[in-house]
Amino acid sequence: MRGLGGLWSDLTDLVLPAGCAGCANRVSGLAHGFCPRCVGELEALRPAPARPDPAPPDLPPCVALGPYAGALREGLLAYKERGRHGLGRPLGALLAEVVAAAVGPARPLILVPVPDTARAARARYGDHLDRLTRHAAGRLRAAGWPVRVFRPLRALPRPDSVVLDSAGRAAAAEGAFRLRRGGGMPANGLVVLLDDILTTGATLAAVSRILRSAGMTPKAAAVLAATQKRLCR
């Protein structure tokens, strides 16, 4: 798949415990996370710029693999909310494609995932984006990119964004993160923020402000999905 290896090879080692992650169909004899039709749908996606309208101040340029719909949406929900942790590897491979599209030719990178709150991480048996980041970094390294994963932030308790409107999301994001003590800033490399879904952009903008205040200005943000109004296609 598109220069960083095939998605299908990442899916064939997965066990299919509850049907296809993309469409929920049970296909006899398959042993991977997505059925062939959903694999084709995912492989047809191409990273493209995505931008909320209005965009919050300090939001870096964002690139998304595709709209938050179809097999991509269902796969993310299965991974995040339904315990399909094995999907982290193929979804991480897709996130690596987005990072590559966001920054251009191979160069040293510093990947900074948006952290889960402690409550969310407990509910999901681990930080879901941290898993995706590890797989994305591994895929990029295998393709020759010098990559470091840096986790300078901790997430503070905040309301579930699902129940908030745009103003509420912005207010919640503003005080949602703190720099870890004694983390130290890595030298050399373009800083790329990673998240799973772009909605209003409030979270990525807040993270970007905190990092910039610490001397790390993000070059771009890479996400797997964006709500369709945010896609610039």
Phi, psi and omega in degrees: 000110164046051166088340180246016178104167186272137175296321184302322180296333178280341182268334189289342179271357184272147176273144182256088187278337188215040180084177180299134179293337183270326184228356178071004178289140174265120181243117185299134172087357180272148179225055178212170189284334182232147176286164182304324180295317180288326173302315178299321178297317180291319181290341178280346181287147178229132179302141180210155177302146178222140185208127173293157177224105007280152177271136179290152176302144176076008176286122178287167174305134184245143175232135180236148176292320182186182180288153177282080185198166172060216184296328180294313178299311183294323177296319178295318179295319178298320181290313186281316193249347186241015172076015180274066186294336178298342178286353180301325183290308178293323177292325175296323177296320177294322178296324176300322177298321180292317178302313181300319179292328183287331187246351177086217185302155182303134181199165179300134182233149170239111181268127181238104178281146172288122186282150170286153167292160179301322180296315180294320180297321177296317182295329183259009180057046178127160180287112187294324182283330176298319177297315179300320182295318179299317180292320178297317180297319178297320179294318180294317179299319180297334179269006174099009180270130170287116188228136169237141173260127183236133182237075186277354189244152167238147182264133177268158178303139179206163179296155175294123184296340181299329184266003184255148171274184184300316180295320179295321177297317180297316180295318180293321182291330187299324180247026190270347186225151175224150174288140174288149179282140173065024182286326183072141182263128180292148179270148172060133176126145175282133181273125178236122175280144179236135173214170182269317186227134174261123175244269180273343183086000184297319182295311181296324178294318180296316178297318180299318179297317181295315181295319180297323179294339179261009177089016178238097180270118181296137175283323185197170171235136179243129180228157177282318186223151174227142174302148195298332178292343183265352182280135179254072183253000000 
